[in-house]
Amino acid sequence: MIKYQFQVSNPLSQFIQITLSIPVRHLSLVRIKLPAWRAGRYQLANYVRNIRNLNVLSPTGKVIPCTKLSKDSWEFEPDHVGDYRVVYEYYCGKMDAGSCWVDEQQIYLNFVNCCFEVEGQAEEKIQVEVNHPPHYQSCTTLLKENHGFFASNFQQLADSSFLASQSLTHETIATGEVSFHLWFNGAIHFDLTDFKSNVKNFIEKQIESFGEFPVAEYHFIYQLLPYSHYHGVEHQRGTVITFGPAKSLKDQSQMNELMGVSCHELYHAWNVCQIRPAEIMPYDFSKEAYHEAGWIVEGITTYMGDLFLLKSAYFSLREYCETFEKILNRESVNFGWQNQSILESSFDLWVDGYEAGIPDKKVSIYTHGALIAFCLDAMLLDEDSSLHQVMKLLWKRFGKPKIGYTLKEVWEVVLSQTNHPIYFNQFYSNYISGKEDIFPVVEKHLASLGFELTYNFKKDQLSSDYGIIIQNEKIIKIHPKGEAFNNLMIGDVILAQTFKDASLHLSIDRFGRKIHVELPKHHSLLFRDHTLIDKKTNLKRESWING
């Protein structure tokens, strides 16, 4: 059996010492490869940059030659059978939901960062031992056996996390045959009883909608941090969520954010962890895995995560609308839809999907994808179906039997729920594979649910009247329809501004040059805020919330 042992000799160095034991049964080359990315983040991470001092030891303890084949793969030639050890150090100096962190208070690991896949032995059982002080408590999404931890194969190891800490708060939620665990590392500044009740409610609603839960045990692992942070990563048997500052959770708006990411990550237990594009079934962590399913894997999950907080009565209708307004406002300042479809933006995640990138190149698979999901849901409700009915069918056809889907197969399931395929295919052509403005169709479907979408001035007059968004006096966004688009540059620093006769006079520093610019006020709102007004409920809305 392959074995991993982790030991921290000096926690303040943030290095962890790792020993990988490989059973060698035949005298042939042994190759090991470190993942270059992780599930849920379709971008090369090059974890190998955190490794130092790698050596291979024979069964007798002798150091043997080891050849580096590429940036993150090695090989060695055994001279006789037995257990060989690969020993190395990994730097655990990044705190987020998908990385590793070690200090004097905790050992936190995402194994995909720091564990090698052994070529030809990826399906073998893997034993994991993390040595930590005896007074630490620990939690993990690994499997447990005889007081130890293991993964059934490398894919499961790469999908697992571990946390050992001086002080963990542990709560459980029993829902049918599934055990849910809540683990909190950090100060808790909220009512834990209320928190458990709210989590249980959205768990039950999601399970009710799918009809079953994919695994028998699930862990919510929360890193409650003293500084600002927000991140979540999905796993088949749990999720890790980093959030801070922990004290801010006294505020209801911040608790809504934590509850939102929690509900989002739980929905991933079906969508992505099980219902997965063929291109990443299974994961090949050695290279880019291009796919165009971003609107499904993250867009639908973003939409459903918020909707299930409404369905479970955590959100009032007004609170849900406020969350939807945030999505609209984020999307309204991005004109990437004019230049790239969401399919192209999904493919290009490997290029710059998680960074701002060049102006208006792409769309967000999260927020833009959520608007696509909303529109499809509204369209399907008119067909006496719903987007979740589609997801339930995808679960039965692809997720449960662990078969990767193609976009064509997903769309066939969507079309199976309608008698108007031309209408749905036109939507796909315009807003999924195409580059049409989705806001008018969003507004139409909101109206069908009894909401009016209104447009308002932003607090900053520069953005609404002149199409300029600034941050620390530096221009970071310019509306393409405003006069500023032809007179200003991103990166210009505003030194002074005055308003005179509906004109804006700017003194700017353009990379060391002083320039004066005069701009007329635009005849309509450029950058604007969106507000949903509840006009009147109807049967479609009742089905949307309660169906």
Salt bridges, closest charged atoms under 4 A:
ASP72 OD1 - LYS33 NZ 2.92
ASP72 OD2 - LYS71 NZ 3.76
GLU75 OE1 - ARG31 NE 2.69
ASP79 OD1 - HIS80 ND1 2.76
GLU89 OE1 - ARG52 NE 2.80
ASP96 OD2 - LYS94 NZ 3.72
GLU119 OE2 - ARG31 NH1 3.89
GLU124 OE2 - ARG25 NH1 2.96
GLU145 OE1 - LYS125 NZ 2.71
ASP159 OD1 - HIS235 ND1 3.32
GLU171 OE1 - LYS196 NZ 3.26
GLU208 OE1 - LYS205 NZ 3.94
GLU212 OE1 - LYS400 NZ 3.03
GLU217 OE2 - HIS181 NE2 3.55
GLU217 OE1 - HIS219 NE2 3.07
GLU217 OE1 - ARG237 NH2 3.18
GLU234 OE1 - HIS268 NE2 3.83
GLU257 OE2 - LYS326 NZ 3.06
GLU298 OE1 - HIS264 NE2 3.27
GLU298 OE1 - HIS268 NE2 3.15
GLU322 OE2 - ARG318 NE 3.70
GLU325 OE2 - ARG318 NH2 2.45
GLU331 OE1 - HIS368 ND1 2.76
ASP348 OD2 - LYS361 NZ 3.54
ASP352 OD1 - LYS361 NZ 3.52
ASP352 OD1 - LYS362 NZ 3.45
ASP360 OD1 - LYS477 NZ 2.46
ASP382 OD1 - LYS540 NZ 3.04
GLU383 OE2 - HIS420 ND1 2.88
GLU452 OE1 - LYS535 NZ 3.39
ASP465 OD2 - LYS521 NZ 3.97
ASP492 OD2 - ARG510 NH2 2.91
ASP509 OD2 - LYS514 NZ 3.61
GLU518 OE2 - HIS505 NE2 3.95
ASP529 OD1 - LYS458 NZ 2.89
ASP534 OD1 - ARG541 NH2 2.68
